[in-house]
Amino acid sequence: MTNTDASDARDRDADGRARSARPRDGLGRPLPYGAEGVARQPEGVVRTPDETVAEAQELLDAGKPFHAHEVFEDAWKSGPEDERALWRGLAQLAVGLTHAARGNAVGGPRLLRRGAAAVEEWAAAREADRSYGMDLPGLARWARELADRVADGSGPVDACTEAPRLGGRGA
């Protein structure tokens, strides 16, 4: 990704969209050009719902909620219309954990609560507590509890130890 237009100093992808070429750390924070970063998730990957959940769980377990958010975002953008709210809510949970791990005591809790509400609303509309093996009420409970702790000033959290179990174990 290089910028070919000297009048516009922003990095661009192959389609001309603005996209930073700076490397990122495990929480998605930009690093200086030339620094060693964490490989980005490929964008626009179409996965089955089960593949999405499995890949996101691996990333969450590795302390990479920013990357898990990108996996959920792919599902949200490529999945069936009636599932988009679920995947968007899960992406909000992952990015909320990202912000909590970065020490953002306002944005982290806000996104965690927004994601919890979205997941609960989606489940309630379908009268289903589990979808693709995920414990949706457990995820909402986890998110609200973490949001409360972060909002109370506990400081940054460890993304790896705070990661939820999507399937219900420890969610």
ROSE-4610 file (N, C-alpha, C; in Angstrom, 1 decimal, always signed):
// ROSE-4610
residu = [M/M/M/T/T/T/N/N/N/T/T/T/D/D/D/A/A/A/S/S/S/D/D/D/A/A/A/R/R/R/D/D/D/R/R/R/D/D/D/A/A/A/D/D/D/G/G/G/R/R/R/A/A/A/R/R/R/S/S/S/A/A/A/R/R/R/P/P/P/R/R/R/D/D/D/G/G/G/L/L/L/G/G/G/R/R/R/P/P/P/L/L/L/P/P/P/Y/Y/Y/G/G/G/A/A/A/E/E/E/G/G/G/V/V/V/A/A/A/R/R/R/Q/Q/Q/P/P/P/E/E/E/G/G/G/V/V/V/V/V/V/R/R/R/T/T/T/P/P/P/D/D/D/E/E/E/T/T/T/V/V/V/A/A/A/E/E/E/A/A/A/Q/Q/Q/E/E/E/L/L/L/L/L/L/D/D/D/A/A/A/G/G/G/K/K/K/P/P/P/F/F/F/H/H/H/A/A/A/H/H/H/E/E/E/V/V/V/F/F/F/E/E/E/D/D/D/A/A/A/W/W/W/K/K/K/S/S/S/G/G/G/P/P/P/E/E/E/D/D/D/E/E/E/R/R/R/A/A/A/L/L/L/W/W/W/R/R/R/G/G/G/L/L/L/A/A/A/Q/Q/Q/L/L/L/A/A/A/V/V/V/G/G/G/L/L/L/T/T/T/H/H/H/A/A/A/A/A/A/R/R/R/G/G/G/N/N/N/A/A/A/V/V/V/G/G/G/G/G/G/P/P/P/R/R/R/L/L/L/L/L/L/R/R/R/R/R/R/G/G/G/A/A/A/A/A/A/A/A/A/V/V/V/E/E/E/E/E/E/W/W/W/A/A/A/A/A/A/A/A/A/R/R/R/E/E/E/A/A/A/D/D/D/R/R/R/S/S/S/Y/Y/Y/G/G/G/M/M/M/D/D/D/L/L/L/P/P/P/G/G/G/L/L/L/A/A/A/R/R/R/W/W/W/A/A/A/R/R/R/E/E/E/L/L/L/A/A/A/D/D/D/R/R/R/V/V/V/A/A/A/D/D/D/G/G/G/S/S/S/G/G/G/P/P/P/V/V/V/D/D/D/A/A/A/C/C/C/T/T/T/E/E/E/A/A/A/P/P/P/R/R/R/L/L/L/G/G/G/G/G/G/R/R/R/G/G/G/A/A/A]
num = [1/1/1/2/2/2/3/3/3/4/4/4/5/5/5/6/6/6/7/7/7/8/8/8/9/9/9/10/10/10/11/11/11/12/12/12/13/13/13/14/14/14/15/15/15/16/16/16/17/17/17/18/18/18/19/19/19/20/20/20/21/21/21/22/22/22/23/23/23/24/24/24/25/25/25/26/26/26/27/27/27/28/28/28/29/29/29/30/30/30/31/31/31/32/32/32/33/33/33/34/34/34/35/35/35/36/36/36/37/37/37/38/38/38/39/39/39/40/40/40/41/41/41/42/42/42/43/43/43/44/44/44/45/45/45/46/46/46/47/47/47/48/48/48/49/49/49/50/50/50/51/51/51/52/52/52/53/53/53/54/54/54/55/55/55/56/56/56/57/57/57/58/58/58/59/59/59/60/60/60/61/61/61/62/62/62/63/63/63/64/64/64/65/65/65/66/66/66/67/67/67/68/68/68/69/69/69/70/70/70/71/71/71/72/72/72/73/73/73/74/74/74/75/75/75/76/76/76/77/77/77/78/78/78/79/79/79/80/80/80/81/81/81/82/82/82/83/83/83/84/84/84/85/85/85/86/86/86/87/87/87/88/88/88/89/89/89/90/90/90/91/91/91/92/92/92/93/93/93/94/94/94/95/95/95/96/96/96/97/97/97/98/98/98/99/99/99/100/100/100/101/101/101/102/102/102/103/103/103/104/104/104/105/105/105/106/106/106/107/107/107/108/108/108/109/109/109/110/110/110/111/111/111/112/112/112/113/113/113/114/114/114/115/115/115/116/116/116/117/117/117/118/118/118/119/119/119/120/120/120/121/121/121/122/122/122/123/123/123/124/124/124/125/125/125/126/126/126/127/127/127/128/128/128/129/129/129/130/130/130/131/131/131/132/132/132/133/133/133/134/134/134/135/135/135/136/136/136/137/137/137/138/138/138/139/139/139/140/140/140/141/141/141/142/142/142/143/143/143/144/144/144/145/145/145/146/146/146/147/147/147/148/148/148/149/149/149/150/150/150/151/151/151/152/152/152/153/153/153/154/154/154/155/155/155/156/156/156/157/157/157/158/158/158/159/159/159/160/160/160/161/161/161/162/162/162/163/163/163/164/164/164/165/165/165/166/166/166/167/167/167/168/168/168/169/169/169/170/170/170/171/171/171]
x = [+0.8/+0.0/+0.9/+0.9/+1.6/+0.8/+1.1/+0.4/+1.1/+0.4/+1.0/+0.7/-0.2/-0.6/+0.1/+1.0/+1.8/+0.9/-0.3/-1.1/-1.9/-2.0/-2.7/-1.8/-1.4/-0.4/-0.9/-2.2/-2.7/-2.4/-2.1/-1.9/-3.2/-3.1/-4.3/-4.1/-5.2/-5.2/-5.2/-5.3/-5.3/-6.5/-7.6/-8.8/-8.8/-7.8/-7.8/-8.4/-8.9/-9.5/-8.4/-8.7/-7.7/-7.6/-6.3/-6.0/-4.6/-4.4/-3.1/-2.3/-1.0/-0.1/+0.8/+0.6/+1.4/+1.2/+2.2/+2.0/+1.2/+0.6/-0.3/+0.2/-0.1/+0.2/-0.9/-0.9/-1.9/-3.3/-3.3/-4.6/-5.0/-4.4/-4.7/-4.2/-3.4/-2.8/-1.7/-1.7/-0.7/+0.7/+1.6/+3.0/+3.7/+4.9/+5.7/+6.0/+6.0/+6.4/+7.7/+7.8/+9.0/+9.1/+8.2/+8.3/+7.7/+8.0/+7.5/+6.1/+5.1/+3.7/+3.2/+1.9/+1.1/+0.4/+0.5/-0.1/-1.6/-2.1/-3.5/-4.4/-5.6/-6.6/-6.9/-7.0/-7.4/-8.8/-9.2/-10.5/-11.4/-12.7/-13.6/-13.7/-13.2/-13.2/-14.6/-15.1/-16.4/-16.2/-16.7/-16.6/-18.0/-18.1/-19.3/-19.5/-20.7/-20.8/-19.9/-19.8/-19.0/-17.5/-17.1/-15.7/-15.4/-16.4/-16.3/-16.1/-17.0/-16.9/-15.6/-15.1/-13.9/-12.7/-12.6/-11.5/-11.5/-12.7/-12.7/-12.3/-12.7/-12.4/-10.8/-10.2/-8.7/-8.1/-8.6/-8.0/-8.2/-9.4/-9.7/-8.8/-8.6/-7.8/-6.3/-5.9/-4.6/-4.4/-5.4/-5.4/-5.4/-6.1/-6.2/-7.7/-8.3/-9.8/-10.0/-9.0/-9.1/-9.3/-8.4/-8.5/-9.8/-10.2/-11.5/-12.6/-12.6/-13.6/-13.6/-12.5/-12.4/-13.1/-12.9/-13.5/-15.1/-15.5/-17.0/-17.5/-16.7/-17.1/-17.3/-16.4/-16.6/-17.9/-18.3/-19.5/-20.7/-20.6/-21.6/-21.9/-20.8/-20.9/-21.3/-20.9/-21.2/-22.3/-22.8/-23.8/-25.2/-26.1/-27.5/-28.0/-28.9/-29.4/-29.9/-30.6/-31.3/-30.3/-29.0/-27.9/-27.0/-27.1/-26.1/-26.1/-27.2/-27.2/-26.5/-26.6/-25.8/-24.3/-23.8/-22.4/-21.9/-22.7/-22.3/-22.2/-23.1/-23.1/-21.8/-21.5/-20.3/-19.0/-19.0/-17.9/-17.8/-18.9/-18.9/-18.3/-18.6/-18.1/-16.5/-16.1/-14.6/-13.9/-14.5/-13.8/-13.9/-15.0/-15.1/-14.0/-13.7/-12.6/-11.3/-11.2/-10.0/-9.8/-10.8/-10.7/-10.4/-11.1/-10.9/-9.4/-8.8/-7.4/-6.5/-6.9/-6.1/-6.2/-7.1/-7.3/-8.4/-9.2/-10.2/-11.5/-11.6/-12.6/-13.9/-14.0/-15.3/-15.8/-15.0/-15.3/-15.4/-14.6/-14.6/-16.0/-16.3/-17.6/-18.8/-18.8/-19.9/-20.1/-19.0/-19.1/-19.4/-18.9/-19.3/-20.8/-21.3/-22.8/-23.6/-23.2/-23.9/-23.9/-22.8/-22.7/-23.6/-23.6/-24.4/-25.9/-26.3/-27.7/-28.1/-27.2/-27.4/-27.6/-26.7/-26.7/-27.9/-28.3/-29.5/-30.8/-30.8/-32.0/-32.1/-31.0/-31.1/-31.6/-31.0/-31.5/-32.9/-33.4/-34.8/-35.7/-35.4/-36.2/-36.4/-35.5/-35.5/-35.8/-36.0/-36.2/-35.2/-33.9/-32.8/-31.7/-31.3/-30.2/-28.8/-28.9/-27.6/-27.8/-26.7/-26.7/-25.3/-25.1/-23.8/-22.9/-23.6/-22.9/-22.5/-22.9/-22.5/-23.6/-23.1/-24.0/-24.2/-25.3/-25.5/-25.9/-26.7/-26.9/-25.6/-24.8/-23.5/-22.6/-22.6/-21.7/-22.2/-23.5/-24.0/-23.7/-23.8/-23.4/-22.0/-21.1/-19.7/-19.4/-20.0/-19.7/-20.1/-21.3/-21.7/-20.9/-20.5/-19.6/-18.2/-17.7/-16.4/-16.6/-17.6/-17.9/-18.0/-18.6/-18.7/-17.4/-16.6/-15.2/-14.4/-14.4/-13.5/-14.0/-15.3/-15.9/-15.6/-15.4/-15.1/-13.7/-12.9/-11.5/-10.5/-10.7/-9.8/-8.5/-8.6/-7.4/-7.5/-6.5/-6.5/-6.6/-7.3/-7.5/-6.6/-6.3/-5.5/-6.5/-6.3/-7.2/-7.3/-6.2/-6.1/-6.9/-6.6/-7.3/-8.8/-9.1/-10.5/-11.4/-10.7/-11.5/-12.6/-13.8/-14.9/-14.7/-15.5/-15.6/-16.9/-16.9/-18.1/-19.1/-18.5/-19.4/-20.0/-19.7/-20.3/-19.4/-18.2/-17.3/-16.7/-17.1/-16.4/-16.9/-18.0/-18.5/-19.1]
y = [-1.2/+0.0/+1.2/+1.9/+3.1/+4.2/+5.4/+6.5/+7.0/+7.1/+7.5/+8.9/+9.6/+10.9/+11.9/+12.6/+13.5/+14.6/+14.9/+15.9/+15.4/+14.0/+13.4/+12.5/+12.9/+12.2/+10.9/+10.6/+9.4/+8.1/+7.0/+5.7/+5.3/+4.6/+4.1/+2.6/+1.9/+0.5/+0.4/-0.8/-1.0/-0.4/-0.3/+0.3/+1.8/+2.4/+3.9/+4.4/+3.4/+3.8/+4.2/+5.2/+5.5/+4.3/+3.9/+2.8/+2.9/+3.1/+3.2/+2.0/+2.2/+1.1/+0.9/+1.7/+1.6/+0.2/-0.4/-1.7/-1.4/-2.4/-2.3/-3.3/-3.0/-3.9/-4.9/-5.7/-6.7/-6.2/-4.9/-4.3/-3.3/-3.4/-2.6/-1.2/-0.8/+0.5/+0.7/+1.8/+2.0/+2.2/+1.6/+1.7/+2.5/+3.0/+3.8/+3.0/+3.6/+2.9/+2.2/+1.0/+0.2/-0.6/-0.4/-1.2/-2.6/-3.5/-4.9/-4.9/-5.2/-5.3/-6.7/-6.7/-8.0/-8.0/-9.2/-9.3/-9.0/-8.3/-7.9/-9.1/-9.0/-10.0/-9.6/-10.6/-10.2/-9.7/-8.7/-8.2/-8.8/-8.8/-9.3/-10.8/-11.6/-13.0/-13.5/-14.4/-14.9/-16.3/-16.4/-17.7/-18.2/-19.4/-19.9/-19.4/-19.3/-18.9/-19.6/-20.9/-21.7/-21.4/-21.1/-20.7/-19.4/-18.5/-17.1/-17.2/-18.0/-18.2/-18.8/-19.8/-20.5/-19.6/-18.9/-18.0/-16.8/-16.2/-15.1/-15.6/-16.8/-17.4/-17.5/-18.0/-18.2/-16.8/-15.8/-14.5/-13.9/-14.1/-13.6/-14.3/-15.6/-16.4/-15.9/-15.4/-14.9/-13.5/-12.9/-11.5/-10.5/-10.9/-10.0/-9.7/-9.0/-8.7/-7.7/-6.9/-6.0/-6.9/-7.9/-8.8/-9.6/-10.1/-10.8/-9.9/-8.6/-7.7/-7.6/-7.7/-7.7/-9.0/-10.1/-11.4/-11.2/-10.7/-10.5/-9.5/-8.5/-7.5/-8.1/-9.0/-9.7/-10.4/-11.1/-11.8/-10.9/-9.7/-8.7/-8.2/-8.0/-7.4/-8.4/-9.6/-10.6/-11.6/-11.6/-12.6/-12.2/-13.1/-12.8/-11.6/-10.8/-9.6/-9.8/-11.0/-11.2/-11.6/-11.7/-12.0/-10.9/-9.9/-8.8/-8.1/-8.0/-7.3/-8.2/-9.5/-10.4/-10.2/-10.3/-10.1/-8.7/-7.7/-6.3/-6.2/-6.8/-6.8/-7.5/-8.6/-9.3/-8.5/-7.9/-7.0/-5.9/-5.3/-4.3/-4.8/-6.0/-6.6/-6.7/-7.2/-7.4/-6.0/-5.0/-3.7/-3.1/-3.4/-2.9/-3.4/-4.7/-5.3/-4.7/-4.4/-3.7/-2.4/-1.6/-0.3/-0.4/-1.4/-1.6/-2.0/-2.8/-3.2/-2.1/-1.1/+0.1/+1.1/+0.9/+1.8/+2.8/+2.7/+3.7/+3.4/+4.1/+3.9/+4.5/+5.1/+5.7/+4.8/+4.8/+4.1/+2.6/+2.0/+0.5/+0.1/+0.7/+0.3/+0.6/+1.7/+2.1/+1.0/+0.6/-0.4/-1.8/-2.1/-3.4/-3.4/-2.4/-2.3/-2.3/-1.5/-1.5/-2.9/-3.6/-4.9/-5.9/-5.8/-6.7/-6.5/-5.2/-5.0/-5.5/-5.4/-5.8/-7.4/-8.0/-9.5/-10.0/-9.4/-9.8/-9.5/-8.4/-8.0/-9.0/-9.4/-10.3/-11.7/-12.1/-13.4/-13.4/-12.3/-12.2/-12.2/-11.6/-11.6/-13.0/-13.9/-15.2/-16.3/-15.8/-16.7/-17.8/-17.4/-18.3/-17.8/-18.5/-18.1/-18.5/-19.5/-20.0/-19.9/-19.5/-19.4/-19.8/-20.7/-21.2/-21.6/-22.1/-22.6/-21.5/-20.3/-19.2/-19.0/-18.8/-18.5/-17.0/-16.5/-15.1/-14.4/-14.9/-14.3/-14.2/-15.3/-15.3/-14.2/-14.0/-13.0/-11.6/-11.4/-10.1/-9.8/-10.9/-10.7/-10.4/-11.2/-10.9/-9.5/-9.0/-7.6/-6.6/-6.7/-5.7/-5.7/-6.9/-7.0/-6.3/-6.6/-6.0/-4.5/-4.1/-2.6/-1.9/-2.5/-1.9/-1.8/-2.8/-2.8/-1.7/-1.7/-0.7/+0.7/+0.9/+2.3/+2.7/+1.8/+2.1/+2.5/+2.5/+3.0/+1.9/+0.7/-0.4/-0.3/+0.6/+0.7/-0.3/-0.3/-1.3/-2.7/-3.5/-4.9/-5.7/-6.9/-7.8/-8.5/-8.2/-8.7/-10.3/-10.9/-12.3/-13.0/-12.5/-13.1/-12.7/-11.6/-11.1/-11.6/-12.3/-12.7/-13.6/-13.4/-14.3/-15.7/-16.6/-17.9/-17.8/-17.8/-17.6/-18.7/-19.9/-21.1/-21.3/-20.4/-20.5/-20.9/-21.6/-21.9/-20.6/-20.1/-18.9/-17.6/-17.6/-16.4/-15.5]
z = [+0.0/+0.0/+0.0/-1.1/-1.2/-1.8/-1.5/-2.0/-3.3/-4.4/-5.6/-5.9/-5.2/-5.5/-4.4/-4.9/-4.0/-3.3/-3.9/-3.3/-2.2/-2.0/-0.9/-0.1/+1.1/+1.8/+2.5/+2.4/+3.0/+2.2/+3.0/+2.4/+1.7/+0.6/-0.1/-0.4/-0.5/-0.8/-2.4/-2.9/-4.3/-5.0/-4.3/-4.9/-4.7/-4.1/-3.9/-2.6/-1.8/-0.5/+0.5/+1.3/+2.4/+3.3/+3.6/+4.5/+4.9/+6.2/+6.8/+6.5/+6.1/+5.8/+7.1/+8.1/+9.3/+10.0/+10.5/+11.2/+12.5/+13.0/+14.2/+15.2/+16.5/+17.6/+17.8/+18.7/+19.0/+19.3/+19.8/+20.1/+19.0/+17.8/+16.7/+16.7/+17.7/+17.7/+16.7/+16.0/+14.9/+15.6/+14.9/+15.3/+14.2/+14.5/+13.5/+12.3/+11.1/+9.9/+10.1/+9.6/+9.7/+11.0/+11.9/+13.2/+12.9/+13.7/+13.6/+14.2/+13.4/+13.9/+13.9/+14.2/+14.2/+12.8/+12.2/+10.9/+11.0/+10.0/+10.0/+9.5/+9.9/+9.4/+7.9/+7.0/+5.7/+5.7/+4.9/+4.9/+3.8/+4.1/+3.1/+2.9/+3.9/+3.8/+4.2/+3.3/+3.6/+4.2/+5.5/+6.2/+6.6/+6.9/+7.4/+8.8/+9.4/+10.8/+11.8/+11.6/+12.5/+12.4/+11.2/+10.9/+11.6/+11.4/+12.0/+13.5/+14.2/+15.6/+16.1/+15.4/+15.7/+15.5/+14.4/+14.2/+15.2/+15.4/+16.4/+17.8/+18.2/+19.5/+19.6/+18.5/+18.5/+18.7/+18.1/+18.2/+19.6/+20.1/+21.5/+22.5/+22.3/+23.3/+23.2/+22.0/+21.8/+22.3/+22.8/+23.3/+22.1/+21.0/+19.8/+19.5/+20.4/+20.2/+19.0/+18.7/+17.5/+16.3/+16.2/+15.0/+15.0/+16.2/+16.3/+15.8/+16.1/+15.6/+14.1/+13.5/+12.0/+11.4/+12.1/+11.6/+11.7/+12.9/+13.0/+12.0/+11.7/+10.8/+9.4/+9.0/+7.7/+7.7/+8.8/+8.8/+8.8/+9.4/+9.4/+8.0/+7.3/+6.0/+4.9/+5.1/+4.0/+4.3/+5.6/+5.9/+5.6/+5.8/+5.5/+6.3/+5.7/+6.3/+7.7/+7.9/+9.3/+10.3/+10.0/+11.0/+11.2/+10.4/+10.5/+11.9/+12.5/+13.9/+14.9/+14.7/+15.6/+15.5/+14.2/+14.0/+14.3/+14.1/+14.4/+15.9/+16.7/+18.1/+18.6/+18.0/+18.4/+18.1/+17.0/+16.6/+17.6/+18.1/+19.1/+20.4/+20.8/+22.0/+21.9/+20.7/+20.5/+20.5/+19.9/+19.9/+21.2/+22.0/+23.3/+24.2/+24.1/+24.8/+24.4/+23.1/+22.6/+23.3/+23.4/+24.0/+25.5/+26.2/+27.6/+27.8/+26.9/+27.1/+26.8/+26.0/+25.7/+26.9/+27.8/+29.0/+28.7/+27.7/+27.4/+28.3/+29.4/+30.4/+30.0/+28.9/+28.4/+27.2/+26.2/+25.0/+25.1/+25.9/+26.2/+26.7/+27.9/+28.5/+27.6/+26.9/+26.0/+24.9/+24.2/+23.2/+23.7/+24.9/+25.5/+25.8/+26.3/+26.6/+25.4/+24.4/+23.1/+22.4/+22.5/+21.9/+22.7/+24.0/+24.8/+24.5/+24.4/+24.1/+22.7/+21.7/+20.4/+20.3/+21.0/+21.1/+21.8/+22.9/+23.6/+22.7/+22.1/+21.3/+20.1/+19.5/+18.4/+18.9/+20.0/+20.6/+21.0/+21.6/+22.1/+20.9/+19.8/+18.6/+18.0/+18.3/+17.7/+18.8/+20.0/+21.2/+21.2/+21.0/+21.0/+21.9/+22.9/+23.7/+23.2/+22.2/+21.6/+20.1/+19.5/+18.1/+17.7/+16.8/+16.3/+17.5/+18.5/+19.7/+20.7/+20.4/+21.3/+22.4/+23.6/+24.8/+24.8/+24.1/+23.9/+25.2/+26.1/+27.4/+28.2/+28.2/+28.9/+28.4/+27.0/+26.5/+26.9/+26.9/+27.3/+28.8/+29.6/+31.1/+31.2/+30.5/+30.6/+30.2/+29.1/+28.6/+29.6/+30.2/+31.2/+32.5/+32.9/+34.1/+33.8/+32.6/+32.3/+32.1/+31.5/+31.3/+32.7/+33.6/+35.0/+35.6/+35.5/+36.1/+35.5/+34.2/+33.4/+33.7/+33.8/+34.0/+35.4/+36.4/+37.8/+38.0/+36.9/+37.0/+37.3/+36.9/+37.2/+36.3/+35.3/+34.4/+33.3/+32.4/+31.3/+31.8/+31.1/+31.4/+30.5/+30.8/+30.0/+29.0/+27.7/+26.7/+26.7/+27.0/+26.9/+28.1/+29.3/+30.4/+30.5/+29.9/+30.0/+28.8/+27.9/+26.7/+27.0/+26.4/+26.7/+26.0/+26.5/+25.8/+25.0/+23.7/+22.9/+23.1/+23.4/+23.5/+24.9/+25.8/+27.1/+28.2/+28.0/+29.1/+29.5/+30.7/+31.2/+30.6/+29.8/+29.2/+30.3]
